[in-house]
Amino acid sequence: MTATDGPSGGDGPSLAGGRRLRVDPVACDGVGQCARVAPRLIALDRWGYPRLLNEPPERVDLPAAERAIRACPFRALWLQRLE
């Protein structure tokens, strides 16, 4: 898997239901809980900050993205609707 370009990942993969996982690099404190609960969607850089993986996930990954969002103590992850 490869990580997206830019600091802390930027745009995440498109998920089922026309949504994209996003990360706010300013709000993130590098705890890493997101990558622990959704390793197919999120990797950590060498400082512990999330890197959103850009390989197209399967439909089953939407629940993993939702778990990662709930696991973040700083609310730095969210799902964005694609238009």
HTML snippet that shows the backbone in 3Dmol.js (N, CA, C, O; Angstrom):
<script src="https://3Dmol.org/build/3Dmol-min.js"></script>
<div id="view" style="width:600px;height:400px;position:relative"></div>
<script>
const pdb = `
ATOM      1  N   MET A   1       0.830  -1.178   0.000  1.00  0.00           N
ATOM      2  CA  MET A   1       0.000   0.000   0.000  1.00  0.00           C
ATOM      3  C   MET A   1       0.876   1.243   0.000  1.00  0.00           C
ATOM      4  O   MET A   1       1.994   1.251   0.515  1.00  0.00           O
ATOM      5  N   THR A   2       0.337   2.266  -0.584  1.00  0.00           N
ATOM      6  CA  THR A   2       1.079   3.515  -0.611  1.00  0.00           C
ATOM      7  C   THR A   2       0.276   4.596   0.073  1.00  0.00           C
ATOM      8  O   THR A   2      -0.954   4.574   0.038  1.00  0.00           O
ATOM      9  N   ALA A   3       0.939   5.517   0.681  1.00  0.00           N
ATOM     10  CA  ALA A   3       0.266   6.627   1.363  1.00  0.00           C
ATOM     11  C   ALA A   3       0.100   7.788   0.399  1.00  0.00           C
ATOM     12  O   ALA A   3       0.852   7.919  -0.567  1.00  0.00           O
ATOM     13  N   THR A   4      -0.879   8.618   0.665  1.00  0.00           N
ATOM     14  CA  THR A   4      -1.097   9.787  -0.168  1.00  0.00           C
ATOM     15  C   THR A   4       0.000  10.800   0.064  1.00  0.00           C
ATOM     16  O   THR A   4       0.700  10.755   1.076  1.00  0.00           O
ATOM     17  N   ASP A   5       0.146  11.715  -0.878  1.00  0.00           N
ATOM     18  CA  ASP A   5       1.161  12.755  -0.766  1.00  0.00           C
ATOM     19  C   ASP A   5       0.724  13.819   0.222  1.00  0.00           C
ATOM     20  O   ASP A   5      -0.462  13.952   0.521  1.00  0.00           O
ATOM     21  N   GLY A   6       1.674  14.568   0.720  1.00  0.00           N
ATOM     22  CA  GLY A   6       1.366  15.698   1.583  1.00  0.00           C
ATOM     23  C   GLY A   6       1.400  15.328   3.042  1.00  0.00           C
ATOM     24  O   GLY A   6       1.339  14.147   3.382  1.00  0.00           O
ATOM     25  N   PRO A   7       1.495  16.315   3.917  1.00  0.00           N
ATOM     26  CA  PRO A   7       1.569  16.055   5.340  1.00  0.00           C
ATOM     27  C   PRO A   7       0.285  15.452   5.867  1.00  0.00           C
ATOM     28  O   PRO A   7      -0.809  15.918   5.547  1.00  0.00           O
ATOM     29  N   SER A   8       0.419  14.421   6.670  1.00  0.00           N
ATOM     30  CA  SER A   8      -0.678  13.756   7.355  1.00  0.00           C
ATOM     31  C   SER A   8      -1.730  13.179   6.427  1.00  0.00           C
ATOM     32  O   SER A   8      -2.845  12.909   6.872  1.00  0.00           O
ATOM     33  N   GLY A   9      -1.423  12.984   5.173  1.00  0.00           N
ATOM     34  CA  GLY A   9      -2.299  12.221   4.318  1.00  0.00           C
ATOM     35  C   GLY A   9      -3.229  12.981   3.415  1.00  0.00           C
ATOM     36  O   GLY A   9      -3.423  12.551   2.278  1.00  0.00           O
ATOM     37  N   GLY A  10      -3.825  14.090   3.836  1.00  0.00           N
ATOM     38  CA  GLY A  10      -4.724  14.839   2.957  1.00  0.00           C
ATOM     39  C   GLY A  10      -5.972  14.066   2.631  1.00  0.00           C
ATOM     40  O   GLY A  10      -6.686  13.630   3.533  1.00  0.00           O
ATOM     41  N   ASP A  11      -6.255  13.885   1.324  1.00  0.00           N
ATOM     42  CA  ASP A  11      -7.432  13.151   0.894  1.00  0.00           C
ATOM     43  C   ASP A  11      -7.256  11.673   1.175  1.00  0.00           C
ATOM     44  O   ASP A  11      -6.206  11.084   0.917  1.00  0.00           O
ATOM     45  N   GLY A  12      -8.304  11.100   1.705  1.00  0.00           N
ATOM     46  CA  GLY A  12      -8.277   9.675   1.970  1.00  0.00           C
ATOM     47  C   GLY A  12      -8.959   8.911   0.865  1.00  0.00           C
ATOM     48  O   GLY A  12      -9.376   9.496  -0.134  1.00  0.00           O
ATOM     49  N   PRO A  13      -9.075   7.611   1.034  1.00  0.00           N
ATOM     50  CA  PRO A  13      -9.698   6.780   0.022  1.00  0.00           C
ATOM     51  C   PRO A  13     -11.194   7.032  -0.065  1.00  0.00           C
ATOM     52  O   PRO A  13     -11.830   7.416   0.917  1.00  0.00           O
ATOM     53  N   SER A  14     -11.749   6.813  -1.253  1.00  0.00           N
ATOM     54  CA  SER A  14     -13.191   6.883  -1.414  1.00  0.00           C
ATOM     55  C   SER A  14     -13.790   5.606  -0.838  1.00  0.00           C
ATOM     56  O   SER A  14     -13.295   4.507  -1.090  1.00  0.00           O
ATOM     57  N   LEU A  15     -14.854   5.758  -0.067  1.00  0.00           N
ATOM     58  CA  LEU A  15     -15.482   4.625   0.585  1.00  0.00           C
ATOM     59  C   LEU A  15     -16.868   4.393   0.019  1.00  0.00           C
ATOM     60  O   LEU A  15     -17.382   5.203  -0.752  1.00  0.00           O
ATOM     61  N   ALA A  16     -17.458   3.292   0.406  1.00  0.00           N
ATOM     62  CA  ALA A  16     -18.818   2.989  -0.006  1.00  0.00           C
ATOM     63  C   ALA A  16     -19.742   4.127   0.402  1.00  0.00           C
ATOM     64  O   ALA A  16     -19.512   4.796   1.409  1.00  0.00           O
ATOM     65  N   GLY A  17     -20.761   4.332  -0.368  1.00  0.00           N
ATOM     66  CA  GLY A  17     -21.721   5.378  -0.044  1.00  0.00           C
ATOM     67  C   GLY A  17     -21.278   6.768  -0.468  1.00  0.00           C
ATOM     68  O   GLY A  17     -21.850   7.762  -0.019  1.00  0.00           O
ATOM     69  N   GLY A  18     -20.262   6.854  -1.333  1.00  0.00           N
ATOM     70  CA  GLY A  18     -19.819   8.157  -1.828  1.00  0.00           C
ATOM     71  C   GLY A  18     -19.201   9.039  -0.771  1.00  0.00           C
ATOM     72  O   GLY A  18     -19.447  10.245  -0.753  1.00  0.00           O
ATOM     73  N   ARG A  19     -18.410   8.468   0.105  1.00  0.00           N
ATOM     74  CA  ARG A  19     -17.753   9.244   1.156  1.00  0.00           C
ATOM     75  C   ARG A  19     -16.249   9.065   1.082  1.00  0.00           C
ATOM     76  O   ARG A  19     -15.755   8.082   0.529  1.00  0.00           O
ATOM     77  N   ARG A  20     -15.528  10.017   1.640  1.00  0.00           N
ATOM     78  CA  ARG A  20     -14.069   9.973   1.670  1.00  0.00           C
ATOM     79  C   ARG A  20     -13.615  10.227   3.105  1.00  0.00           C
ATOM     80  O   ARG A  20     -14.108  11.137   3.772  1.00  0.00           O
ATOM     81  N   LEU A  21     -12.680   9.420   3.566  1.00  0.00           N
ATOM     82  CA  LEU A  21     -12.103   9.608   4.890  1.00  0.00           C
ATOM     83  C   LEU A  21     -11.123  10.768   4.827  1.00  0.00           C
ATOM     84  O   LEU A  21     -10.289  10.828   3.924  1.00  0.00           O
ATOM     85  N   ARG A  22     -11.218  11.685   5.774  1.00  0.00           N
ATOM     86  CA  ARG A  22     -10.349  12.861   5.812  1.00  0.00           C
ATOM     87  C   ARG A  22      -9.721  12.983   7.198  1.00  0.00           C
ATOM     88  O   ARG A  22     -10.254  12.471   8.183  1.00  0.00           O
ATOM     89  N   VAL A  23      -8.575  13.672   7.257  1.00  0.00           N
ATOM     90  CA  VAL A  23      -7.894  13.926   8.528  1.00  0.00           C
ATOM     91  C   VAL A  23      -7.537  15.405   8.614  1.00  0.00           C
ATOM     92  O   VAL A  23      -7.110  16.013   7.633  1.00  0.00           O
ATOM     93  N   ASP A  24      -7.719  15.972   9.802  1.00  0.00           N
ATOM     94  CA  ASP A  24      -7.335  17.358  10.068  1.00  0.00           C
ATOM     95  C   ASP A  24      -5.967  17.319  10.745  1.00  0.00           C
ATOM     96  O   ASP A  24      -5.882  16.982  11.926  1.00  0.00           O
ATOM     97  N   PRO A  25      -4.884  17.658  10.020  1.00  0.00           N
ATOM     98  CA  PRO A  25      -3.548  17.559  10.600  1.00  0.00           C
ATOM     99  C   PRO A  25      -3.312  18.524  11.756  1.00  0.00           C
ATOM    100  O   PRO A  25      -2.420  18.292  12.571  1.00  0.00           O
ATOM    101  N   VAL A  26      -4.089  19.600  11.846  1.00  0.00           N
ATOM    102  CA  VAL A  26      -3.934  20.547  12.943  1.00  0.00           C
ATOM    103  C   VAL A  26      -4.536  19.978  14.234  1.00  0.00           C
ATOM    104  O   VAL A  26      -3.976  20.148  15.317  1.00  0.00           O
ATOM    105  N   ALA A  27      -5.670  19.310  14.104  1.00  0.00           N
ATOM    106  CA  ALA A  27      -6.341  18.747  15.283  1.00  0.00           C
ATOM    107  C   ALA A  27      -5.664  17.475  15.781  1.00  0.00           C
ATOM    108  O   ALA A  27      -5.746  17.155  16.966  1.00  0.00           O
ATOM    109  N   CYS A  28      -5.002  16.753  14.893  1.00  0.00           N
ATOM    110  CA  CYS A  28      -4.386  15.472  15.254  1.00  0.00           C
ATOM    111  C   CYS A  28      -3.192  15.685  16.187  1.00  0.00           C
ATOM    112  O   CYS A  28      -2.394  16.605  16.009  1.00  0.00           O
ATOM    113  N   ASP A  29      -3.098  14.797  17.191  1.00  0.00           N
ATOM    114  CA  ASP A  29      -1.972  14.859  18.127  1.00  0.00           C
ATOM    115  C   ASP A  29      -1.074  13.622  18.022  1.00  0.00           C
ATOM    116  O   ASP A  29      -0.184  13.428  18.851  1.00  0.00           O
ATOM    117  N   GLY A  30      -1.305  12.792  17.008  1.00  0.00           N
ATOM    118  CA  GLY A  30      -0.439  11.639  16.770  1.00  0.00           C
ATOM    119  C   GLY A  30      -0.598  10.507  17.754  1.00  0.00           C
ATOM    120  O   GLY A  30       0.366   9.789  18.021  1.00  0.00           O
ATOM    121  N   VAL A  31      -1.776  10.324  18.299  1.00  0.00           N
ATOM    122  CA  VAL A  31      -2.018   9.233  19.254  1.00  0.00           C
ATOM    123  C   VAL A  31      -1.945   7.876  18.559  1.00  0.00           C
ATOM    124  O   VAL A  31      -1.405   6.923  19.121  1.00  0.00           O
ATOM    125  N   GLY A  32      -2.479   7.777  17.348  1.00  0.00           N
ATOM    126  CA  GLY A  32      -2.366   6.554  16.559  1.00  0.00           C
ATOM    127  C   GLY A  32      -3.472   5.531  16.731  1.00  0.00           C
ATOM    128  O   GLY A  32      -3.388   4.446  16.155  1.00  0.00           O
ATOM    129  N   GLN A  33      -4.503   5.836  17.502  1.00  0.00           N
ATOM    130  CA  GLN A  33      -5.604   4.890  17.686  1.00  0.00           C
ATOM    131  C   GLN A  33      -6.290   4.576  16.363  1.00  0.00           C
ATOM    132  O   GLN A  33      -6.737   3.447  16.158  1.00  0.00           O
ATOM    133  N   CYS A  34      -6.381   5.535  15.478  1.00  0.00           N
ATOM    134  CA  CYS A  34      -7.056   5.342  14.196  1.00  0.00           C
ATOM    135  C   CYS A  34      -6.410   4.212  13.392  1.00  0.00           C
ATOM    136  O   CYS A  34      -7.113   3.377  12.823  1.00  0.00           O
ATOM    137  N   ALA A  35      -5.087   4.183  13.343  1.00  0.00           N
ATOM    138  CA  ALA A  35      -4.380   3.154  12.582  1.00  0.00           C
ATOM    139  C   ALA A  35      -4.506   1.784  13.238  1.00  0.00           C
ATOM    140  O   ALA A  35      -4.457   0.764  12.552  1.00  0.00           O
ATOM    141  N   ARG A  36      -4.666   1.752  14.537  1.00  0.00           N
ATOM    142  CA  ARG A  36      -4.830   0.474  15.229  1.00  0.00           C
ATOM    143  C   ARG A  36      -6.163  -0.184  14.903  1.00  0.00           C
ATOM    144  O   ARG A  36      -6.244  -1.408  14.797  1.00  0.00           O
ATOM    145  N   VAL A  37      -7.213   0.625  14.742  1.00  0.00           N
ATOM    146  CA  VAL A  37      -8.532   0.053  14.469  1.00  0.00           C
ATOM    147  C   VAL A  37      -8.851  -0.029  12.976  1.00  0.00           C
ATOM    148  O   VAL A  37      -9.789  -0.729  12.595  1.00  0.00           O
ATOM    149  N   ALA A  38      -8.099   0.665  12.125  1.00  0.00           N
ATOM    150  CA  ALA A  38      -8.339   0.633  10.676  1.00  0.00           C
ATOM    151  C   ALA A  38      -7.017   0.572   9.903  1.00  0.00           C
ATOM    152  O   ALA A  38      -6.716   1.491   9.143  1.00  0.00           O
ATOM    153  N   PRO A  39      -6.225  -0.486  10.081  1.00  0.00           N
ATOM    154  CA  PRO A  39      -4.911  -0.554   9.437  1.00  0.00           C
ATOM    155  C   PRO A  39      -4.949  -0.648   7.921  1.00  0.00           C
ATOM    156  O   PRO A  39      -3.947  -0.355   7.268  1.00  0.00           O
ATOM    157  N   ARG A  40      -6.078  -1.049   7.339  1.00  0.00           N
ATOM    158  CA  ARG A  40      -6.168  -1.099   5.874  1.00  0.00           C
ATOM    159  C   ARG A  40      -6.445   0.276   5.281  1.00  0.00           C
ATOM    160  O   ARG A  40      -6.307   0.468   4.073  1.00  0.00           O
ATOM    161  N   LEU A  41      -6.835   1.232   6.116  1.00  0.00           N
ATOM    162  CA  LEU A  41      -7.140   2.579   5.646  1.00  0.00           C
ATOM    163  C   LEU A  41      -6.096   3.606   6.067  1.00  0.00           C
ATOM    164  O   LEU A  41      -5.888   4.604   5.377  1.00  0.00           O
ATOM    165  N   ILE A  42      -5.438   3.360   7.207  1.00  0.00           N
ATOM    166  CA  ILE A  42      -4.560   4.371   7.804  1.00  0.00           C
ATOM    167  C   ILE A  42      -3.243   3.734   8.242  1.00  0.00           C
ATOM    168  O   ILE A  42      -3.231   2.690   8.895  1.00  0.00           O
ATOM    169  N   ALA A  43      -2.149   4.371   7.876  1.00  0.00           N
ATOM    170  CA  ALA A  43      -0.815   3.995   8.358  1.00  0.00           C
ATOM    171  C   ALA A  43      -0.296   5.179   9.170  1.00  0.00           C
ATOM    172  O   ALA A  43      -0.816   6.290   9.063  1.00  0.00           O
ATOM    173  N   LEU A  44       0.713   4.940   9.968  1.00  0.00           N
ATOM    174  CA  LEU A  44       1.314   6.026  10.748  1.00  0.00           C
ATOM    175  C   LEU A  44       2.672   6.382  10.162  1.00  0.00           C
ATOM    176  O   LEU A  44       3.423   5.504   9.737  1.00  0.00           O
ATOM    177  N   ASP A  45       2.985   7.677  10.140  1.00  0.00           N
ATOM    178  CA  ASP A  45       4.308   8.086   9.692  1.00  0.00           C
ATOM    179  C   ASP A  45       5.295   7.864  10.843  1.00  0.00           C
ATOM    180  O   ASP A  45       4.910   7.366  11.901  1.00  0.00           O
ATOM    181  N   ARG A  46       6.523   8.219  10.646  1.00  0.00           N
ATOM    182  CA  ARG A  46       7.535   7.926  11.674  1.00  0.00           C
ATOM    183  C   ARG A  46       7.335   8.709  12.970  1.00  0.00           C
ATOM    184  O   ARG A  46       7.942   8.371  13.987  1.00  0.00           O
ATOM    185  N   TRP A  47       6.507   9.736  12.957  1.00  0.00           N
ATOM    186  CA  TRP A  47       6.217  10.509  14.160  1.00  0.00           C
ATOM    187  C   TRP A  47       4.899  10.104  14.815  1.00  0.00           C
ATOM    188  O   TRP A  47       4.518  10.651  15.850  1.00  0.00           O
ATOM    189  N   GLY A  48       4.207   9.143  14.206  1.00  0.00           N
ATOM    190  CA  GLY A  48       2.955   8.654  14.772  1.00  0.00           C
ATOM    191  C   GLY A  48       1.701   9.337  14.249  1.00  0.00           C
ATOM    192  O   GLY A  48       0.609   9.115  14.772  1.00  0.00           O
ATOM    193  N   TYR A  49       1.850  10.169  13.217  1.00  0.00           N
ATOM    194  CA  TYR A  49       0.693  10.853  12.639  1.00  0.00           C
ATOM    195  C   TYR A  49       0.100  10.012  11.511  1.00  0.00           C
ATOM    196  O   TYR A  49       0.827   9.296  10.823  1.00  0.00           O
ATOM    197  N   PRO A  50      -1.217  10.096  11.320  1.00  0.00           N
ATOM    198  CA  PRO A  50      -1.868   9.241  10.322  1.00  0.00           C
ATOM    199  C   PRO A  50      -1.553   9.638   8.886  1.00  0.00           C
ATOM    200  O   PRO A  50      -1.449  10.817   8.550  1.00  0.00           O
ATOM    201  N   ARG A  51      -1.406   8.626   8.063  1.00  0.00           N
ATOM    202  CA  ARG A  51      -1.265   8.769   6.615  1.00  0.00           C
ATOM    203  C   ARG A  51      -2.401   7.949   6.020  1.00  0.00           C
ATOM    204  O   ARG A  51      -2.445   6.732   6.201  1.00  0.00           O
ATOM    205  N   LEU A  52      -3.306   8.591   5.323  1.00  0.00           N
ATOM    206  CA  LEU A  52      -4.428   7.888   4.723  1.00  0.00           C
ATOM    207  C   LEU A  52      -3.939   7.139   3.495  1.00  0.00           C
ATOM    208  O   LEU A  52      -3.293   7.719   2.622  1.00  0.00           O
ATOM    209  N   LEU A  53      -4.243   5.869   3.430  1.00  0.00           N
ATOM    210  CA  LEU A  53      -3.787   5.037   2.329  1.00  0.00           C
ATOM    211  C   LEU A  53      -4.686   5.254   1.124  1.00  0.00           C
ATOM    212  O   LEU A  53      -5.900   5.397   1.273  1.00  0.00           O
ATOM    213  N   ASN A  54      -4.106   5.280  -0.060  1.00  0.00           N
ATOM    214  CA  ASN A  54      -4.897   5.631  -1.231  1.00  0.00           C
ATOM    215  C   ASN A  54      -5.300   4.451  -2.093  1.00  0.00           C
ATOM    216  O   ASN A  54      -5.861   4.657  -3.169  1.00  0.00           O
ATOM    217  N   GLU A  55      -5.040   3.233  -1.671  1.00  0.00           N
ATOM    218  CA  GLU A  55      -5.556   2.101  -2.422  1.00  0.00           C
ATOM    219  C   GLU A  55      -7.057   2.035  -2.220  1.00  0.00           C
ATOM    220  O   GLU A  55      -7.535   2.239  -1.104  1.00  0.00           O
ATOM    221  N   PRO A  56      -7.811   1.754  -3.269  1.00  0.00           N
ATOM    222  CA  PRO A  56      -9.268   1.722  -3.107  1.00  0.00           C
ATOM    223  C   PRO A  56      -9.687   0.635  -2.123  1.00  0.00           C
ATOM    224  O   PRO A  56      -9.399  -0.542  -2.341  1.00  0.00           O
ATOM    225  N   PRO A  57     -10.356   1.014  -1.058  1.00  0.00           N
ATOM    226  CA  PRO A  57     -10.815   0.017  -0.098  1.00  0.00           C
ATOM    227  C   PRO A  57     -12.075  -0.674  -0.588  1.00  0.00           C
ATOM    228  O   PRO A  57     -12.738  -0.206  -1.514  1.00  0.00           O
ATOM    229  N   GLU A  58     -12.389  -1.774   0.036  1.00  0.00           N
ATOM    230  CA  GLU A  58     -13.621  -2.489  -0.277  1.00  0.00           C
ATOM    231  C   GLU A  58     -14.759  -1.884   0.530  1.00  0.00           C
ATOM    232  O   GLU A  58     -14.531  -1.098   1.449  1.00  0.00           O
ATOM    233  N   ARG A  59     -15.976  -2.252   0.182  1.00  0.00           N
ATOM    234  CA  ARG A  59     -17.147  -1.746   0.900  1.00  0.00           C
ATOM    235  C   ARG A  59     -17.072  -2.043   2.394  1.00  0.00           C
ATOM    236  O   ARG A  59     -17.592  -1.274   3.202  1.00  0.00           O
ATOM    237  N   VAL A  60     -16.446  -3.122   2.761  1.00  0.00           N
ATOM    238  CA  VAL A  60     -16.356  -3.506   4.162  1.00  0.00           C
ATOM    239  C   VAL A  60     -15.547  -2.496   4.980  1.00  0.00           C
ATOM    240  O   VAL A  60     -15.610  -2.514   6.210  1.00  0.00           O
ATOM    241  N   ASP A  61     -14.799  -1.626   4.326  1.00  0.00           N
ATOM    242  CA  ASP A  61     -13.950  -0.675   5.030  1.00  0.00           C
ATOM    243  C   ASP A  61     -14.705   0.530   5.595  1.00  0.00           C
ATOM    244  O   ASP A  61     -14.137   1.268   6.400  1.00  0.00           O
ATOM    245  N   LEU A  62     -15.946   0.754   5.211  1.00  0.00           N
ATOM    246  CA  LEU A  62     -16.714   1.861   5.780  1.00  0.00           C
ATOM    247  C   LEU A  62     -16.872   1.690   7.295  1.00  0.00           C
ATOM    248  O   LEU A  62     -16.681   2.661   8.027  1.00  0.00           O
ATOM    249  N   PRO A  63     -17.211   0.501   7.792  1.00  0.00           N
ATOM    250  CA  PRO A  63     -17.263   0.338   9.254  1.00  0.00           C
ATOM    251  C   PRO A  63     -15.904   0.578   9.917  1.00  0.00           C
ATOM    252  O   PRO A  63     -15.845   1.110  11.026  1.00  0.00           O
ATOM    253  N   ALA A  64     -14.816   0.192   9.253  1.00  0.00           N
ATOM    254  CA  ALA A  64     -13.480   0.436   9.812  1.00  0.00           C
ATOM    255  C   ALA A  64     -13.204   1.933   9.899  1.00  0.00           C
ATOM    256  O   ALA A  64     -12.616   2.401  10.873  1.00  0.00           O
ATOM    257  N   ALA A  65     -13.624   2.679   8.890  1.00  0.00           N
ATOM    258  CA  ALA A  65     -13.442   4.133   8.916  1.00  0.00           C
ATOM    259  C   ALA A  65     -14.245   4.743  10.061  1.00  0.00           C
ATOM    260  O   ALA A  65     -13.766   5.644  10.750  1.00  0.00           O
ATOM    261  N   GLU A  66     -15.447   4.260  10.261  1.00  0.00           N
ATOM    262  CA  GLU A  66     -16.276   4.775  11.359  1.00  0.00           C
ATOM    263  C   GLU A  66     -15.665   4.440  12.721  1.00  0.00           C
ATOM    264  O   GLU A  66     -15.742   5.248  13.647  1.00  0.00           O
ATOM    265  N   ARG A  67     -15.060   3.258  12.850  1.00  0.00           N
ATOM    266  CA  ARG A  67     -14.364   2.905  14.103  1.00  0.00           C
ATOM    267  C   ARG A  67     -13.175   3.829  14.335  1.00  0.00           C
ATOM    268  O   ARG A  67     -12.937   4.261  15.463  1.00  0.00           O
ATOM    269  N   ALA A  68     -12.429   4.136  13.280  1.00  0.00           N
ATOM    270  CA  ALA A  68     -11.273   5.027  13.402  1.00  0.00           C
ATOM    271  C   ALA A  68     -11.716   6.420  13.844  1.00  0.00           C
ATOM    272  O   ALA A  68     -11.056   7.048  14.672  1.00  0.00           O
ATOM    273  N   ILE A  69     -12.818   6.897  13.299  1.00  0.00           N
ATOM    274  CA  ILE A  69     -13.346   8.215  13.679  1.00  0.00           C
ATOM    275  C   ILE A  69     -13.713   8.227  15.155  1.00  0.00           C
ATOM    276  O   ILE A  69     -13.383   9.173  15.870  1.00  0.00           O
ATOM    277  N   ARG A  70     -14.390   7.185  15.613  1.00  0.00           N
ATOM    278  CA  ARG A  70     -14.778   7.118  17.030  1.00  0.00           C
ATOM    279  C   ARG A  70     -13.573   6.948  17.955  1.00  0.00           C
ATOM    280  O   ARG A  70     -13.612   7.386  19.104  1.00  0.00           O
ATOM    281  N   ALA A  71     -12.501   6.316  17.463  1.00  0.00           N
ATOM    282  CA  ALA A  71     -11.322   6.064  18.294  1.00  0.00           C
ATOM    283  C   ALA A  71     -10.449   7.300  18.492  1.00  0.00           C
ATOM    284  O   ALA A  71      -9.631   7.339  19.411  1.00  0.00           O
ATOM    285  N   CYS A  72     -10.614   8.299  17.646  1.00  0.00           N
ATOM    286  CA  CYS A  72      -9.754   9.485  17.722  1.00  0.00           C
ATOM    287  C   CYS A  72     -10.155  10.379  18.899  1.00  0.00           C
ATOM    288  O   CYS A  72     -11.266  10.910  18.917  1.00  0.00           O
ATOM    289  N   PRO A  73      -9.264  10.550  19.880  1.00  0.00           N
ATOM    290  CA  PRO A  73      -9.601  11.384  21.035  1.00  0.00           C
ATOM    291  C   PRO A  73      -9.663  12.876  20.712  1.00  0.00           C
ATOM    292  O   PRO A  73     -10.190  13.656  21.505  1.00  0.00           O
ATOM    293  N   PHE A  74      -9.130  13.283  19.551  1.00  0.00           N
ATOM    294  CA  PHE A  74      -9.110  14.694  19.184  1.00  0.00           C
ATOM    295  C   PHE A  74     -10.087  15.032  18.060  1.00  0.00           C
ATOM    296  O   PHE A  74     -10.115  16.164  17.576  1.00  0.00           O
ATOM    297  N   ARG A  75     -10.885  14.050  17.647  1.00  0.00           N
ATOM    298  CA  ARG A  75     -11.887  14.250  16.587  1.00  0.00           C
ATOM    299  C   ARG A  75     -11.255  14.823  15.310  1.00  0.00           C
ATOM    300  O   ARG A  75     -11.803  15.724  14.674  1.00  0.00           O
ATOM    301  N   ALA A  76     -10.093  14.276  14.958  1.00  0.00           N
ATOM    302  CA  ALA A  76      -9.357  14.770  13.796  1.00  0.00           C
ATOM    303  C   ALA A  76      -9.731  14.042  12.500  1.00  0.00           C
ATOM    304  O   ALA A  76      -9.244  14.404  11.429  1.00  0.00           O
ATOM    305  N   LEU A  77     -10.580  13.032  12.585  1.00  0.00           N
ATOM    306  CA  LEU A  77     -11.010  12.288  11.399  1.00  0.00           C
ATOM    307  C   LEU A  77     -12.493  12.490  11.170  1.00  0.00           C
ATOM    308  O   LEU A  77     -13.263  12.641  12.119  1.00  0.00           O
ATOM    309  N   TRP A  78     -12.892  12.493   9.905  1.00  0.00           N
ATOM    310  CA  TRP A  78     -14.315  12.564   9.579  1.00  0.00           C
ATOM    311  C   TRP A  78     -14.531  11.996   8.188  1.00  0.00           C
ATOM    312  O   TRP A  78     -13.585  11.821   7.420  1.00  0.00           O
ATOM    313  N   LEU A  79     -15.792  11.709   7.875  1.00  0.00           N
ATOM    314  CA  LEU A  79     -16.169  11.276   6.543  1.00  0.00           C
ATOM    315  C   LEU A  79     -16.762  12.448   5.789  1.00  0.00           C
ATOM    316  O   LEU A  79     -17.675  13.117   6.275  1.00  0.00           O
ATOM    317  N   GLN A  80     -16.246  12.689   4.616  1.00  0.00           N
ATOM    318  CA  GLN A  80     -16.745  13.774   3.771  1.00  0.00           C
ATOM    319  C   GLN A  80     -17.560  13.153   2.639  1.00  0.00           C
ATOM    320  O   GLN A  80     -17.128  12.187   2.009  1.00  0.00           O
ATOM    321  N   ARG A  81     -18.729  13.708   2.390  1.00  0.00           N
ATOM    322  CA  ARG A  81     -19.554  13.245   1.265  1.00  0.00           C
ATOM    323  C   ARG A  81     -18.966  13.763  -0.037  1.00  0.00           C
ATOM    324  O   ARG A  81     -18.610  14.936  -0.156  1.00  0.00           O
ATOM    325  N   LEU A  82     -18.871  12.861  -1.017  1.00  0.00           N
ATOM    326  CA  LEU A  82     -18.380  13.248  -2.343  1.00  0.00           C
ATOM    327  C   LEU A  82     -19.557  13.737  -3.174  1.00  0.00           C
ATOM    328  O   LEU A  82     -20.659  13.197  -3.079  1.00  0.00           O
ATOM    329  N   GLU A  83     -19.327  14.736  -3.967  1.00  0.00           N
ATOM    330  CA  GLU A  83     -20.414  15.276  -4.810  1.00  0.00           C
ATOM    331  C   GLU A  83     -20.198  14.950  -6.260  1.00  0.00           C
ATOM    332  O   GLU A  83     -21.011  15.324  -7.105  1.00  0.00           O
TER     333      GLU A  83
END
`;
const viewer = $3Dmol.createViewer("view");
viewer.addModel(pdb, "pdb");
viewer.setStyle({}, {cartoon: {color: "spectrum"}});
viewer.zoomTo();
viewer.render();
</script>
